[in-house]
Amino acid sequence: MFIAPSNPQELKERILQRENTAEEEIKKRLETAKEEYELLSEYLEKPGHIDYLVLNNNFEECFNSLCSIVKAERCRIPRQDKEALKDIFNPKKIKDILN
């Protein structure tokens, strides 16, 4: 999952607007941001590297998107209780109940 502002300029402005941040820290954050955007560009060219990209333009929308992703991921079959699924979808049990 990758969470980012919609463009690098927005991220730069957010970093520069932070109060009480030392010049060296600002430089470090800008360099990290550059590296992350470059990495994202590479990942977008290779399917399967990033499953979700959330653009953080609006806090509430971003938060809702993140909650939706978490809920969806919890429903993925590999994350389910295998024994419970075997019991629920037991062919004999289904046949007995539905006949």
C-alpha positions in Angstrom: 0.0 0.0 0.0 1.3 3.4 -0.9 -0.2 6.6 0.6 0.8 9.9 -1.0 -0.4 13.4 -1.9 -1.7 13.6 -5.4 1.6 15.2 -6.7 5.1 15.9 -5.5 4.5 19.7 -5.3 1.8 19.2 -2.7 4.1 17.0 -0.7 6.9 19.5 -0.8 4.5 22.3 0.3 3.4 20.1 3.3 6.9 19.4 4.3 8.0 23.1 4.0 4.9 24.2 6.0 5.8 22.2 9.1 6.7 24.5 11.9 9.8 24.0 14.1 11.5 21.7 11.6 15.3 22.1 11.2 16.7 22.8 7.7 18.6 19.5 7.7 15.4 17.6 8.6 13.5 19.3 5.7 16.3 18.3 3.3 16.2 14.7 4.6 12.4 14.6 4.2 12.5 16.0 0.7 15.1 13.5 -0.3 13.1 10.6 1.1 10.0 11.9 -0.7 11.9 12.0 -4.0 13.1 8.4 -3.5 9.6 7.2 -2.6 8.0 8.9 -5.7 10.7 7.4 -7.9 10.1 4.0 -6.4 6.3 4.4 -6.9 6.9 5.2 -10.6 8.9 2.0 -10.9 6.3 0.0 -9.1 3.5 1.3 -11.3 5.3 -0.2 -14.2 5.4 -3.6 -12.6 2.0 -5.2 -11.8 1.8 -6.8 -8.4 4.3 -4.6 -6.5 1.7 -2.3 -5.0 -1.9 -3.5 -4.5 -3.3 -0.2 -3.3 -2.5 3.5 -3.9 -4.4 6.0 -1.8 -4.1 9.6 -2.7 -4.2 11.7 0.4 -5.9 14.9 -0.8 -8.7 14.9 1.7 -8.2 13.4 5.2 -11.7 11.9 5.5 -11.6 10.3 2.0 -8.2 8.9 2.6 -9.2 7.5 6.0 -12.3 5.9 4.5 -10.3 4.4 1.7 -7.8 2.9 4.2 -10.6 1.5 6.3 -12.1 -0.1 3.2 -8.8 -1.7 2.3 -8.4 -3.1 5.8 -11.9 -4.5 5.7 -11.4 -6.0 2.3 -8.1 -7.6 3.2 -9.7 -9.2 6.3 -12.2 -10.9 4.0 -9.5 -12.4 1.7 -9.7 -16.2 1.8 -6.1 -16.7 2.8 -6.8 -14.7 6.0 -9.9 -16.8 6.9 -10.0 -19.5 9.5 -9.4 -22.6 7.4 -11.0 -25.0 9.8 -14.1 -22.9 10.1 -14.4 -22.7 6.3 -14.0 -26.5 6.0 -16.9 -26.9 8.4 -19.1 -24.3 6.8 -18.5 -25.6 3.3 -18.4 -29.3 4.1 -19.9 -31.0 1.0 -21.6 -33.8 3.1 -23.1 -31.2 5.5 -24.3 -29.0 2.6 -25.9 -32.0 0.9 -27.6 -33.1 4.1 -29.0 -29.7 4.8 -30.0 -28.7 1.3 -31.6 -31.9 0.2 
